[in-house]
Amino acid sequence: MGLNRIFFLTFAMFLILWGVFAYSSESRPSNRTVQQIEKQITELENMKRGYEARALRHENQAERLQFDDQTYLETRRHNELAEENRAKAAAVQKEIDRLQEEKRKLTGSAK
């Protein structure tokens, strides 16, 4: 009977300590999570810059071709590609904003 009591007391203490540790780890953000979010934000910012650069290239090409009557369709296609890349950059920016908000919530800092 004494051995069972020691086992149950040890097990109860283990559960209490595990509960305290689990609660404290949930209340503060882990650096790993914040670092992962920062890494994702950096990758998305690079992706956004790429889309914006492609859009600018297509816009420049469309401007060069717009005065040539024979390249109307090509000019139009470059304008469409520029619009698509701008839309992709805007979508990436929305994701960046969402991740920054998530990061702000995790760190608890108000902007």
N, CA, C and O atoms as a printed pandas DataFrame, in Angstrom:
     atom_number atom_name residue_name chain_id  residue_number  x_coord  y_coord  z_coord
0              1         N          MET        A               1    0.827   -1.197    0.000
1              2        CA          MET        A               1    0.000    0.000    0.000
2              3         C          MET        A               1    0.862    1.247    0.000
3              4         O          MET        A               1    0.495    2.229   -0.645
4              5         N          GLY        A               2    1.975    1.254    0.683
5              6        CA          GLY        A               2    2.864    2.412    0.750
6              7         C          GLY        A               2    3.484    2.722   -0.599
7              8         O          GLY        A               2    3.661    3.887   -0.953
8              9         N          LEU        A               3    3.818    1.672   -1.362
9             10        CA          LEU        A               3    4.426    1.873   -2.672
10            11         C          LEU        A               3    3.424    2.483   -3.656
11            12         O          LEU        A               3    3.790    3.334   -4.467
12            13         N          ASN        A               4    2.177    2.053   -3.588
13            14        CA          ASN        A               4    1.139    2.616   -4.452
14            15         C          ASN        A               4    0.921    4.097   -4.141
15            16         O          ASN        A               4    0.743    4.914   -5.045
16            17         N          ARG        A               5    0.938    4.424   -2.865
17            18        CA          ARG        A               5    0.724    5.820   -2.459
18            19         C          ARG        A               5    1.868    6.702   -2.965
19            20         O          ARG        A               5    1.616    7.810   -3.439
20            21         N          ILE        A               6    3.096    6.246   -2.878
21            22        CA          ILE        A               6    4.252    7.010   -3.365
22            23         C          ILE        A               6    4.147    7.185   -4.879
23            24         O          ILE        A               6    4.415    8.265   -5.405
24            25         N          PHE        A               7    3.757    6.121   -5.571
25            26        CA          PHE        A               7    3.607    6.203   -7.017
26            27         C          PHE        A               7    2.556    7.240   -7.402
27            28         O          PHE        A               7    2.799    8.072   -8.276
28            29         N          PHE        A               8    1.387    7.199   -6.755
29            30        CA          PHE        A               8    0.315    8.138   -7.094
30            31         C          PHE        A               8    0.689    9.574   -6.728
31            32         O          PHE        A               8    0.348   10.499   -7.465
32            33         N          LEU        A               9    1.378    9.778   -5.613
33            34        CA          LEU        A               9    1.830   11.127   -5.257
34            35         C          LEU        A               9    2.851   11.653   -6.284
35            36         O          LEU        A               9    2.793   12.815   -6.688
36            37         N          THR        A              10    3.771   10.795   -6.691
37            38        CA          THR        A              10    4.766   11.190   -7.695
38            39         C          THR        A              10    4.081   11.502   -9.022
39            40         O          THR        A              10    4.404   12.488   -9.685
40            41         N          PHE        A              11    3.132   10.649   -9.398
41            42        CA          PHE        A              11    2.401   10.858  -10.644
42            43         C          PHE        A              11    1.591   12.152  -10.588
43            44         O          PHE        A              11    1.537   12.888  -11.573
44            45         N          ALA        A              12    0.961   12.436   -9.445
45            46        CA          ALA        A              12    0.179   13.668   -9.291
46            47         C          ALA        A              12    1.080   14.896   -9.389
47            48         O          ALA        A              12    0.706   15.892  -10.008
48            49         N          MET        A              13    2.259   14.831   -8.783
49            50        CA          MET        A              13    3.196   15.955   -8.863
50            51         C          MET        A              13    3.656   16.160  -10.304
51            52         O          MET        A              13    3.794   17.291  -10.770
52            53         N          PHE        A              14    3.889   15.055  -10.996
53            54        CA          PHE        A              14    4.279   15.143  -12.399
54            55         C          PHE        A              14    3.191   15.833  -13.214
55            56         O          PHE        A              14    3.489   16.700  -14.035
56            57         N          LEU        A              15    1.926   15.455  -12.994
57            58        CA          LEU        A              15    0.822   16.071  -13.728
58            59         C          LEU        A              15    0.697   17.559  -13.410
59            60         O          LEU        A              15    0.432   18.365  -14.302
60            61         N          ILE        A              16    0.885   17.920  -12.155
61            62        CA          ILE        A              16    0.805   19.327  -11.763
62            63         C          ILE        A              16    1.919   20.128  -12.444
63            64         O          ILE        A              16    1.672   21.197  -13.002
64            65         N          LEU        A              17    3.142   19.604  -12.391
65            66        CA          LEU        A              17    4.256   20.304  -13.025
66            67         C          LEU        A              17    4.066   20.391  -14.536
67            68         O          LEU        A              17    4.366   21.418  -15.144
68            69         N          TRP        A              18    3.575   19.326  -15.135
69            70        CA          TRP        A              18    3.335   19.336  -16.573
70            71         C          TRP        A              18    2.278   20.377  -16.929
71            72         O          TRP        A              18    2.417   21.087  -17.925
72            73         N          GLY        A              19    1.222   20.471  -16.121
73            74        CA          GLY        A              19    0.170   21.466  -16.355
74            75         C          GLY        A              19    0.691   22.890  -16.235
75            76         O          GLY        A              19    0.341   23.750  -17.043
76            77         N          VAL        A              20    1.522   23.144  -15.234
77            78        CA          VAL        A              20    2.096   24.478  -15.054
78            79         C          VAL        A              20    2.998   24.816  -16.241
79            80         O          VAL        A              20    2.937   25.925  -16.772
80            81         N          PHE        A              21    3.820   23.877  -16.649
81            82        CA          PHE        A              21    4.717   24.117  -17.781
82            83         C          PHE        A              21    3.929   24.358  -19.066
83            84         O          PHE        A              21    4.260   25.261  -19.835
84            85         N          ALA        A              22    2.911   23.573  -19.300
85            86        CA          ALA        A              22    2.104   23.726  -20.515
86            87         C          ALA        A              22    1.400   25.080  -20.521
87            88         O          ALA        A              22    1.333   25.731  -21.563
88            89         N          TYR        A              23    0.877   25.513  -19.383
89            90        CA          TYR        A              23    0.199   26.808  -19.297
90            91         C          TYR        A              23    1.178   27.949  -19.524
91            92         O          TYR        A              23    0.859   28.897  -20.241
92            93         N          SER        A              24    2.359   27.876  -18.930
93            94        CA          SER        A              24    3.324   28.965  -19.066
94            95         C          SER        A              24    3.875   29.039  -20.489
95            96         O          SER        A              24    4.170   30.133  -20.971
96            97         N          SER        A              25    4.019   27.910  -21.167
97            98        CA          SER        A              25    4.536   27.946  -22.535
98            99         C          SER        A              25    3.493   28.488  -23.504
99           100         O          SER        A              25    3.861   29.045  -24.538
100          101         N          GLU        A              26    2.199   28.344  -23.205
101          102        CA          GLU        A              26    1.156   28.892  -24.058
102          103         C          GLU        A              26    0.996   30.388  -23.849
103          104         O          GLU        A              26    0.582   31.095  -24.767
104          105         N          SER        A              27    1.314   30.881  -22.666
105          106        CA          SER        A              27    1.080   32.288  -22.378
106          107         C          SER        A              27    2.126   33.199  -23.000
107          108         O          SER        A              27    1.851   34.381  -23.206
108          109         N          ARG        A              28    3.311   32.694  -23.305
109          110        CA          ARG        A              28    4.321   33.531  -23.950
110          111         C          ARG        A              28    4.690   32.902  -25.296
111          112         O          ARG        A              28    4.689   31.679  -25.440
112          113         N          PRO        A              29    5.003   33.748  -26.274
113          114        CA          PRO        A              29    5.304   33.195  -27.597
114          115         C          PRO        A              29    6.658   32.514  -27.605
115          116         O          PRO        A              29    7.591   32.940  -26.925
116          117         N          SER        A              30    6.745   31.486  -28.360
117          118        CA          SER        A              30    8.043   30.841  -28.498
118          119         C          SER        A              30    8.833   31.594  -29.557
119          120         O          SER        A              30    8.276   32.028  -30.566
120          121         N          ASN        A              31   10.111   31.744  -29.328
121          122        CA          ASN        A              31   10.955   32.459  -30.278
122          123         C          ASN        A              31   10.963   31.765  -31.627
123          124         O          ASN        A              31   11.075   32.410  -32.670
124          125         N          ARG        A              32   10.845   30.464  -31.598
125          126        CA          ARG        A              32   10.854   29.704  -32.837
126          127         C          ARG        A              32    9.672   30.097  -33.721
127          128         O          ARG        A              32    9.826   30.233  -34.935
128          129         N          THR        A              33    8.501   30.280  -33.125
129          130        CA          THR        A              33    7.325   30.650  -33.895
130          131         C          THR        A              33    7.495   32.051  -34.480
131          132         O          THR        A              33    7.201   32.271  -35.655
132          133         N          VAL        A              34    7.961   32.983  -33.680
133          134        CA          VAL        A              34    8.161   34.352  -34.145
134          135         C          VAL        A              34    9.228   34.370  -35.239
135          136         O          VAL        A              34    9.093   35.082  -36.234
136          137         N          GLN        A              35   10.276   33.592  -35.052
137          138        CA          GLN        A              35   11.328   33.536  -36.070
138          139         C          GLN        A              35   10.807   32.943  -37.373
139          140         O          GLN        A              35   11.179   33.397  -38.455
140          141         N          GLN        A              36    9.950   31.937  -37.276
141          142        CA          GLN        A              36    9.373   31.353  -38.486
142          143         C          GLN        A              36    8.509   32.378  -39.216
143          144         O          GLN        A              36    8.550   32.471  -40.443
144          145         N          ILE        A              37    7.732   33.140  -38.461
145          146        CA          ILE        A              37    6.889   34.164  -39.065
146          147         C          ILE        A              37    7.752   35.227  -39.737
147          148         O          ILE        A              37    7.450   35.660  -40.849
148          149         N          GLU        A              38    8.827   35.649  -39.068
149          150        CA          GLU        A              38    9.724   36.643  -39.665
150          151         C          GLU        A              38   10.356   36.117  -40.949
151          152         O          GLU        A              38   10.515   36.858  -41.919
152          153         N          LYS        A              39   10.713   34.837  -40.950
153          154        CA          LYS        A              39   11.300   34.233  -42.148
154          155         C          LYS        A              39   10.284   34.216  -43.282
155          156         O          LYS        A              39   10.623   34.521  -44.425
156          157         N          GLN        A              40    9.032   33.860  -42.970
157          158        CA          GLN        A              40    7.988   33.850  -43.993
158          159         C          GLN        A              40    7.756   35.255  -44.537
159          160         O          GLN        A              40    7.589   35.437  -45.743
160          161         N          ILE        A              41    7.745   36.251  -43.650
161          162        CA          ILE        A              41    7.542   37.629  -44.084
162          163         C          ILE        A              41    8.654   38.052  -45.033
163          164         O          ILE        A              41    8.395   38.679  -46.060
164          165         N          THR        A              42    9.901   37.707  -44.687
165          166        CA          THR        A              42   11.032   38.062  -45.543
166          167         C          THR        A              42   10.909   37.406  -46.912
167          168         O          THR        A              42   11.137   38.053  -47.934
168          169         N          GLU        A              43   10.549   36.120  -46.936
169          170        CA          GLU        A              43   10.378   35.419  -48.208
170          171         C          GLU        A              43    9.256   36.038  -49.041
171          172         O          GLU        A              43    9.382   36.187  -50.256
172          173         N          LEU        A              44    8.162   36.395  -48.375
173          174        CA          LEU        A              44    7.042   36.993  -49.099
174          175         C          LEU        A              44    7.397   38.380  -49.622
175          176         O          LEU        A              44    6.969   38.757  -50.713
176          177         N          GLU        A              45    8.173   39.142  -48.857
177          178        CA          GLU        A              45    8.593   40.462  -49.334
178          179         C          GLU        A              45    9.473   40.336  -50.570
179          180         O          GLU        A              45    9.355   41.130  -51.503
180          181         N          ASN        A              46   10.356   39.336  -50.578
181          182        CA          ASN        A              46   11.179   39.100  -51.767
182          183         C          ASN        A              46   10.309   38.697  -52.956
183          184         O          ASN        A              46   10.535   39.147  -54.079
184          185         N          MET        A              47    9.325   37.857  -52.704
185          186        CA          MET        A              47    8.416   37.431  -53.761
186          187         C          MET        A              47    7.643   38.640  -54.307
187          188         O          MET        A              47    7.469   38.781  -55.518
188          189         N          LYS        A              48    7.190   39.498  -53.407
189          190        CA          LYS        A              48    6.440   40.686  -53.811
190          191         C          LYS        A              48    7.300   41.604  -54.676
191          192         O          LYS        A              48    6.834   42.129  -55.688
192          193         N          ARG        A              49    8.563   41.796  -54.273
193          194        CA          ARG        A              49    9.466   42.620  -55.071
194          195         C          ARG        A              49    9.657   42.030  -56.473
195          196         O          ARG        A              49    9.749   42.770  -57.452
196          197         N          GLY        A              50    9.716   40.704  -56.565
197          198        CA          GLY        A              50    9.841   40.049  -57.863
198          199         C          GLY        A              50    8.632   40.309  -58.747
199          200         O          GLY        A              50    8.778   40.617  -59.930
200          201         N          TYR        A              51    7.435   40.187  -58.175
201          202        CA          TYR        A              51    6.224   40.450  -58.951
202          203         C          TYR        A              51    6.172   41.908  -59.402
203          204         O          TYR        A              51    5.799   42.200  -60.538
204          205         N          GLU        A              52    6.550   42.823  -58.504
205          206        CA          GLU        A              52    6.529   44.241  -58.868
206          207         C          GLU        A              52    7.559   44.535  -59.957
207          208         O          GLU        A              52    7.304   45.346  -60.847
208          209         N          ALA        A              53    8.712   43.885  -59.892
209          210        CA          ALA        A              53    9.738   44.097  -60.914
210          211         C          ALA        A              53    9.258   43.580  -62.268
211          212         O          ALA        A              53    9.466   44.229  -63.293
212          213         N          ARG        A              54    8.615   42.412  -62.271
213          214        CA          ARG        A              54    8.090   41.872  -63.531
214          215         C          ARG        A              54    7.002   42.784  -64.104
215          216         O          ARG        A              54    6.939   43.018  -65.311
216          217         N          ALA        A              55    6.152   43.290  -63.216
217          218        CA          ALA        A              55    5.095   44.196  -63.673
218          219         C          ALA        A              55    5.706   45.447  -64.296
219          220         O          ALA        A              55    5.239   45.914  -65.335
220          221         N          LEU        A              56    6.726   45.979  -63.680
221          222        CA          LEU        A              56    7.385   47.168  -64.211
222          223         C          LEU        A              56    8.033   46.877  -65.570
223          224         O          LEU        A              56    7.963   47.699  -66.484
224          225         N          ARG        A              57    8.658   45.710  -65.696
225          226        CA          ARG        A              57    9.260   45.336  -66.980
226          227         C          ARG        A              57    8.208   45.251  -68.088
227          228         O          ARG        A              57    8.422   45.727  -69.203
228          229         N          HIS        A              58    7.072   44.639  -67.761
229          230        CA          HIS        A              58    6.009   44.519  -68.767
230          231         C          HIS        A              58    5.422   45.889  -69.110
231          232         O          HIS        A              58    5.110   46.155  -70.271
232          233         N          GLU        A              59    5.271   46.747  -68.123
233          234        CA          GLU        A              59    4.766   48.092  -68.394
234          235         C          GLU        A              59    5.729   48.859  -69.298
235          236         O          GLU        A              59    5.308   49.534  -70.238
236          237         N          ASN        A              60    7.011   48.750  -69.009
237          238        CA          ASN        A              60    8.004   49.427  -69.843
238          239         C          ASN        A              60    7.977   48.900  -71.275
239          240         O          ASN        A              60    8.052   49.672  -72.231
240          241         N          GLN        A              61    7.870   47.599  -71.412
241          242        CA          GLN        A              61    7.807   46.999  -72.751
242          243         C          GLN        A              61    6.551   47.466  -73.483
243          244         O          GLN        A              61    6.600   47.764  -74.676
244          245         N          ALA        A              62    5.436   47.528  -72.774
245          246        CA          ALA        A              62    4.187   47.985  -73.393
246          247         C          ALA        A              62    4.309   49.441  -73.826
247          248         O          ALA        A              62    3.809   49.816  -74.887
248          249         N          GLU        A              63    4.965   50.261  -73.018
249          250        CA          GLU        A              63    5.152   51.666  -73.393
250          251         C          GLU        A              63    6.019   51.790  -74.640
251          252         O          GLU        A              63    5.761   52.644  -75.488
252          253         N          ARG        A              64    7.031   50.960  -74.761
253          254        CA          ARG        A              64    7.890   51.006  -75.948
254          255         C          ARG        A              64    7.138   50.578  -77.205
255          256         O          ARG        A              64    7.371   51.109  -78.291
256          257         N          LEU        A              65    6.237   49.614  -77.045
257          258        CA          LEU        A              65    5.546   49.064  -78.209
258          259         C          LEU        A              65    4.250   49.795  -78.568
259          260         O          LEU        A              65    3.694   49.546  -79.638
260          261         N          GLN        A              66    3.770   50.659  -77.736
261          262        CA          GLN        A              66    2.435   51.224  -77.933
262          263         C          GLN        A              66    2.308   52.099  -79.182
263          264         O          GLN        A              66    1.198   52.280  -79.682
264          265         N          PHE        A              67    3.382   52.632  -79.685
265          266        CA          PHE        A              67    3.294   53.515  -80.839
266          267         C          PHE        A              67    3.473   52.784  -82.170
267          268         O          PHE        A              67    3.401   53.395  -83.236
268          269         N          ASP        A              68    3.704   51.486  -82.097
269          270        CA          ASP        A              68    3.833   50.685  -83.312
270          271         C          ASP        A              68    2.491   49.996  -83.571
271          272         O          ASP        A              68    2.009   49.217  -82.748
272          273         N          ASP        A              69    1.902   50.296  -84.721
273          274        CA          ASP        A              69    0.576   49.757  -85.044
274          275         C          ASP        A              69    0.567   48.237  -85.174
275          276         O          ASP        A              69   -0.457   47.601  -84.921
276          277         N          GLN        A              70    1.667   47.665  -85.556
277          278        CA          GLN        A              70    1.716   46.224  -85.794
278          279         C          GLN        A              70    1.867   45.415  -84.504
279          280         O          GLN        A              70    1.726   44.192  -84.527
280          281         N          THR        A              71    2.144   46.068  -83.398
281          282        CA          THR        A              71    2.368   45.336  -82.141
282          283         C          THR        A              71    1.265   45.604  -81.119
283          284         O          THR        A              71    1.496   45.545  -79.911
284          285         N          TYR        A              72    0.064   45.898  -81.619
285          286        CA          TYR        A              72   -1.048   46.194  -80.705
286          287         C          TYR        A              72   -1.339   45.032  -79.758
287          288         O          TYR        A              72   -1.491   45.238  -78.554
288          289         N          LEU        A              73   -1.416   43.829  -80.285
289          290        CA          LEU        A              73   -1.730   42.666  -79.446
290          291         C          LEU        A              73   -0.620   42.381  -78.433
291          292         O          LEU        A              73   -0.884   42.024  -77.285
292          293         N          GLU        A              74    0.615   42.544  -78.877
293          294        CA          GLU        A              74    1.733   42.328  -77.956
294          295         C          GLU        A              74    1.739   43.374  -76.841
295          296         O          GLU        A              74    2.026   43.058  -75.687
296          297         N          THR        A              75    1.423   44.603  -77.189
297          298        CA          THR        A              75    1.336   45.674  -76.187
298          299         C          THR        A              75    0.241   45.355  -75.180
299          300         O          THR        A              75    0.418   45.492  -73.969
300          301         N          ARG        A              76   -0.888   44.930  -75.714
301          302        CA          ARG        A              76   -2.015   44.588  -74.835
302          303         C          ARG        A              76   -1.646   43.433  -73.901
303          304         O          ARG        A              76   -1.988   43.450  -72.718
304          305         N          ARG        A              77   -0.952   42.441  -74.434
305          306        CA          ARG        A              77   -0.550   41.291  -73.606
306          307         C          ARG        A              77    0.429   41.729  -72.507
307          308         O          ARG        A              77    0.330   41.256  -71.375
308          309         N          HIS        A              78    1.355   42.610  -72.819
309          310        CA          HIS        A              78    2.279   43.108  -71.796
310          311         C          HIS        A              78    1.528   43.876  -70.711
311          312         O          HIS        A              78    1.856   43.766  -69.530
312          313         N          ASN        A              79    0.521   44.653  -71.108
313          314        CA          ASN        A              79   -0.284   45.357  -70.109
314          315         C          ASN        A              79   -1.044   44.374  -69.215
315          316         O          ASN        A              79   -1.152   44.582  -68.006
316          317         N          GLU        A              80   -1.569   43.305  -69.816
317          318        CA          GLU        A              80   -2.284   42.289  -69.033
318          319         C          GLU        A              80   -1.339   41.585  -68.056
319          320         O          GLU        A              80   -1.695   41.349  -66.902
320          321         N          LEU        A              81   -0.140   41.255  -68.523
321          322        CA          LEU        A              81    0.837   40.612  -67.643
322          323         C          LEU        A              81    1.246   41.531  -66.494
323          324         O          LEU        A              81    1.446   41.082  -65.366
324          325         N          ALA        A              82    1.365   42.814  -66.795
325          326        CA          ALA        A              82    1.697   43.783  -65.745
326          327         C          ALA        A              82    0.583   43.826  -64.694
327          328         O          ALA        A              82    0.850   43.866  -63.493
328          329         N          GLU        A              83   -0.660   43.817  -65.161
329          330        CA          GLU        A              83   -1.809   43.819  -64.231
330          331         C          GLU        A              83   -1.822   42.547  -63.378
331          332         O          GLU        A              83   -2.056   42.606  -62.171
332          333         N          GLU        A              84   -1.569   41.405  -64.010
333          334        CA          GLU        A              84   -1.548   40.137  -63.266
334          335         C          GLU        A              84   -0.471   40.158  -62.189
335          336         O          GLU        A              84   -0.708   39.726  -61.061
336          337         N          ASN        A              85    0.710   40.659  -62.534
337          338        CA          ASN        A              85    1.795   40.706  -61.556
338          339         C          ASN        A              85    1.485   41.697  -60.437
339          340         O          ASN        A              85    1.850   41.456  -59.286
340          341         N          ARG        A              86    0.828   42.790  -60.751
341          342        CA          ARG        A              86    0.422   43.738  -59.697
342          343         C          ARG        A              86   -0.605   43.087  -58.755
343          344         O          ARG        A              86   -0.555   43.282  -57.541
344          345         N          ALA        A              87   -1.524   42.319  -59.327
345          346        CA          ALA        A              87   -2.524   41.628  -58.507
346          347         C          ALA        A              87   -1.859   40.593  -57.599
347          348         O          ALA        A              87   -2.232   40.449  -56.435
348          349         N          LYS        A              88   -0.876   39.877  -58.136
349          350        CA          LYS        A              88   -0.150   38.902  -57.321
350          351         C          LYS        A              88    0.611   39.592  -56.199
351          352         O          LYS        A              88    0.650   39.097  -55.073
352          353         N          ALA        A              89    1.214   40.733  -56.507
353          354        CA          ALA        A              89    1.939   41.486  -55.481
354          355         C          ALA        A              89    0.986   41.970  -54.394
355          356         O          ALA        A              89    1.342   41.971  -53.216
356          357         N          ALA        A              90   -0.212   42.378  -54.775
357          358        CA          ALA        A              90   -1.205   42.819  -53.795
358          359         C          ALA        A              90   -1.648   41.652  -52.908
359          360         O          ALA        A              90   -1.832   41.825  -51.703
360          361         N          ALA        A              91   -1.819   40.472  -53.495
361          362        CA          ALA        A              91   -2.205   39.300  -52.708
362          363         C          ALA        A              91   -1.105   38.921  -51.728
363          364         O          ALA        A              91   -1.379   38.560  -50.583
364          365         N          VAL        A              92    0.139   39.006  -52.182
365          366        CA          VAL        A              92    1.265   38.705  -51.293
366          367         C          VAL        A              92    1.324   39.731  -50.161
367          368         O          VAL        A              92    1.628   39.382  -49.021
368          369         N          GLN        A              93    1.033   40.998  -50.476
369          370        CA          GLN        A              93    1.035   42.032  -49.441
370          371         C          GLN        A              93   -0.031   41.757  -48.380
371          372         O          GLN        A              93    0.198   42.001  -47.195
372          373         N          LYS        A              94   -1.180   41.255  -48.794
373          374        CA          LYS        A              94   -2.226   40.900  -47.824
374          375         C          LYS        A              94   -1.730   39.806  -46.878
375          376         O          LYS        A              94   -1.977   39.856  -45.673
376          377         N          GLU        A              95   -1.033   38.825  -47.431
377          378        CA          GLU        A              95   -0.486   37.746  -46.600
378          379         C          GLU        A              95    0.589   38.284  -45.657
379          380         O          GLU        A              95    0.669   37.867  -44.502
380          381         N          ILE        A              96    1.412   39.206  -46.147
381          382        CA          ILE        A              96    2.430   39.833  -45.285
382          383         C          ILE        A              96    1.757   40.564  -44.137
383          384         O          ILE        A              96    2.187   40.455  -42.988
384          385         N          ASP        A              97    0.702   41.311  -44.445
385          386        CA          ASP        A              97   -0.027   42.039  -43.406
386          387         C          ASP        A              97   -0.616   41.089  -42.373
387          388         O          ASP        A              97   -0.586   41.363  -41.173
388          389         N          ARG        A              98   -1.157   39.959  -42.855
389          390        CA          ARG        A              98   -1.737   38.970  -41.930
390          391         C          ARG        A              98   -0.660   38.398  -41.010
391          392         O          ARG        A              98   -0.872   38.262  -39.805
392          393         N          LEU        A              99    0.495   38.066  -41.584
393          394        CA          LEU        A              99    1.584   37.510  -40.770
394          395         C          LEU        A              99    2.135   38.535  -39.789
395          396         O          LEU        A              99    2.487   38.184  -38.663
396          397         N          GLN        A             100    2.214   39.799  -40.202
397          398        CA          GLN        A             100    2.680   40.835  -39.287
398          399         C          GLN        A             100    1.707   41.023  -38.130
399          400         O          GLN        A             100    2.121   41.256  -36.994
400          401         N          GLU        A             101    0.417   40.921  -38.421
401          402        CA          GLU        A             101   -0.585   41.012  -37.355
402          403         C          GLU        A             101   -0.464   39.830  -36.402
403          404         O          GLU        A             101   -0.557   39.988  -35.185
404          405         N          GLU        A             102   -0.256   38.641  -36.969
405          406        CA          GLU        A             102   -0.073   37.447  -36.134
406          407         C          GLU        A             102    1.174   37.586  -35.260
407          408         O          GLU        A             102    1.158   37.234  -34.080
408          409         N          LYS        A             103    2.237   38.094  -35.844
409          410        CA          LYS        A             103    3.476   38.306  -35.091
410          411         C          LYS        A             103    3.263   39.318  -33.977
411          412         O          LYS        A             103    3.748   39.135  -32.861
412          413         N          ARG        A             104    2.531   40.392  -34.286
413          414        CA          ARG        A             104    2.237   41.417  -33.281
414          415         C          ARG        A             104    1.441   40.827  -32.120
415          416         O          ARG        A             104    1.695   41.148  -30.959
416          417         N          LYS        A             105    0.477   39.962  -32.440
417          418        CA          LYS        A             105   -0.328   39.330  -31.391
418          419         C          LYS        A             105    0.536   38.413  -30.527
419          420         O          LYS        A             105    0.374   38.366  -29.307
420          421         N          LEU        A             106    1.463   37.678  -31.170
421          422        CA          LEU        A             106    2.319   36.760  -30.421
422          423         C          LEU        A             106    3.277   37.501  -29.492
423          424         O          LEU        A             106    3.517   37.071  -28.364
424          425         N          THR        A             107    3.816   38.610  -29.971
425          426        CA          THR        A             107    4.774   39.343  -29.147
426          427         C          THR        A             107    4.059   40.254  -28.162
427          428         O          THR        A             107    4.650   40.680  -27.170
428          429         N          GLY        A             108    2.801   40.554  -28.424
429          430        CA          GLY        A             108    2.028   41.376  -27.494
430          431         C          GLY        A             108    2.360   42.845  -27.575
431          432         O          GLY        A             108    1.985   43.606  -26.683
432          433         N          SER        A             109    3.053   43.270  -28.616
433          434        CA          SER        A             109    3.380   44.683  -28.742
434          435         C          SER        A             109    2.335   45.371  -29.596
435          436         O          SER        A             109    1.874   44.831  -30.602
436          437         N          ALA        A             110    1.976   46.550  -29.186
437          438        CA          ALA        A             110    1.002   47.331  -29.943
438          439         C          ALA        A             110    1.736   48.282  -30.875
439          440         O          ALA        A             110    2.755   48.870  -30.511
440          441         N          LYS        A             111    1.216   48.420  -32.052
441          442        CA          LYS        A             111    1.861   49.301  -33.026
442          443         C          LYS        A             111    1.140   50.605  -33.115
443          444         O          LYS        A             111    1.538   51.479  -33.885
